[in-house]
Amino acid sequence: MPCEIPPRSGTAFMLAKGQTLTVTDVRGEQVADLLAFNAHDIGEVISSGRTLDYASRIYLSTGDTLYSNRSEVMLEIVADDVGRHDFLLTPCSKDTFRIIYGDTDPHRGCFGNLVAALEPYGVTPDMIPVAFNCFMNVPVDGTTGELRVDPPLSKAGDSIRFVAHMDLIIGLTACSALQSNNGSFKPIAYEISG
């Protein structure tokens, strides 16, 4: 049975080795920040740098694996309706909204939501890495390297499916940044099977 993450919030849960996690964009054009920690040693965490280095590209999809900071496979993408996700940008935070958007009373963002959700597992704020941003559309200019955040390509009901290669603690959000979600906030659904 799918669980739903309300707009601008997050959750954390266990995902056992061999289980499948399906993340679904319920209404379309909504990003979900995903983090993974080794359930037996939270010092081992999902790594954008290792993953992109080994994949030799920045856009990951079906058949790609997400590595830890210790070069171990954590998750494998086994199905993907969208084919465009981001693994470059950090979770949005109060500072993101203050610095980029000029908010004077900023929301705690995905960073704050992840910190709160993962605290019971012993994860501290300084342990939060770059997230795998499901459905986030970040084109990179081939000449200048300039990043742009465009609306997600995901439509209502589109999903991405992962298989766990180790016992994991997962952090997952319904992203809080207007720019990332084409100007509105929507829920994200997830389901564990296997």
N, C-alpha and C positions, 0 to 999 in steps of 0.2 A: 504494500500500500504506500503510495507516495506521501512524503511529508512536504509541507510548504513553509518556506521562509518568508515572512512578511517583508514588504518593502523597507529598505534602509535598515536591515537588521542582519544578524548572523547566528550561526549555531556551530556546535562541535559534536563529534560522535566518533565511535570506534568503527573501523572497517577491517575485518579480518583478512588475512592472506587468502587469496582465491575468490573473495567476494567481489561482486560487481557493483559499482556506483554509477547510477544514471542521473545526470543533472539536466533538467529540462527548463527551457525558457517558456514559461506558461503563456505569456501574452505577446511575446516578441520584443526584440530590441532591448533586452535587459541583461546586464553583465552579472556574473557570479564569480567572486574571488575565491579560489580554492588553495588551501594549504594542506600539507601532509607532514606529519612527524612520525618517526619510528615509535610505535607504542611501547617498546621496551627500553628505549633510550632517546629521549626527546632532544638530545644534542644532535641527532641525525635528522635532517630536515630537507624538504624539497629545495632544489637548487636550479634557478634559472641559468646561471653561468655554466654549470656542468652540463645540463640538458642541451642548451643551445650549442655548446662547444661540440658535443658528441653528435648532434643531429646535423651540424653545419648549415643550419638555416633557422630563421626566427619564427616561421609559421608552421605549427605542428598540427597533425591530424591523425587519422586512422593508421595504426601500425607503429606510431611513434611511442617512445618510452620517456617517462619523466624520472630523472635521476635525483639522488640525494647529494648532499655536500660531501659524502664519502664514496661517491661514484657507484652506488648501488641502485638498481631499478626499484622504484617505489610503486609507480603506476604505469599501466600501458593503456593507450587509447585504442579501444577495440571497435568503436563505431562513432561516427561524427556526421551529423546532418548539415553542419555549417562550414567547416573547413577554415574558419578564420577565428583565431583566439590570440590573446596577447600574453607574452611571458617576459616583457621588458619593464613594464611600469609597476611601481610599488602600490600597495593598497592605499586608497584615498584616506585622508586623515583630517583632523582639525587644521593642521598646518597646510595641507593641500588647499583647503577651502579658503584659508586666510591669505596664503601667498598667491595662489593662482586666480581665485575668484574675488578676493577682497572682502570676504565675509567678516563681519564684526562679531557675530555670535555663531561661530561655525559648528556644524554637526560633527560628531566624533568619527564619522566615516567608517569605511570598512576596517581600517586599522583598529579603531576603538572597539568596533563590534567583534573583531577577531580576538583582541586582547581579553575582552570580557568572557567570550565563549570558551576560550582555551585556558583561562586561569585555573579552573578546577583540575586540569591535567598537569599543572606545574609550569606552563609556558608563561614567560614574562614578556613585557613589551619589547625588550631588546632582542628577543629571539624570533620576532616576526620577520620573515624574509620577503622577497618579491613573490607575489602570488601568481599562480597560473590563472589568468583572467578569462574564464570561459565566455565565449561570444564577444569579447571586446575586440573592436576593429581599430587597429593602430597601423595605418600605412606609414612606410618609411621612404623618404625621398632617396632614390638611388644615387644622386649626385651630392646633395648637401648633407644627407643623413638626418634631415629634419623629421621629427615625429609629428603626426597629426592624429587626433582622436575623432574618428568618424562614427556615425550611427552603426550599431551592430547589424550584421547581415542576417541574424537569426529572426525567424518568423515564429508565430505562436505554435507551440508544440515541438519545436526543434530541440534536439538533445545531443549530448555528448556522453559516451559511456566509457568507463575506466574499469580495469581489473587490477586489484591490489596484488603486488608481488611480495609484500610483507605485511605484518600486522601494523595498522596505522591509526593514528589520531588525525581526523580530518577536520579542518576549519572551513566553513563555507558561508558565503554572504549573498544577499541580494544587494548589489552595489548601490552606494549612496551618492554617486557623482552624476549630476544632471548631464554633463557633456558626454559621459560614457554611455548613457542610456537614452540618447536622443530626446532629452528634455523632460522625461517623466520617470517615476519610480514604480516598479512593479514587483510582484513576488517571483521567487524561484522555487522550483520543486526538485526534490531529489528522492531517489529510491535505492535501497540496498537489496541485493538478491544474491542467492548462491550460498 
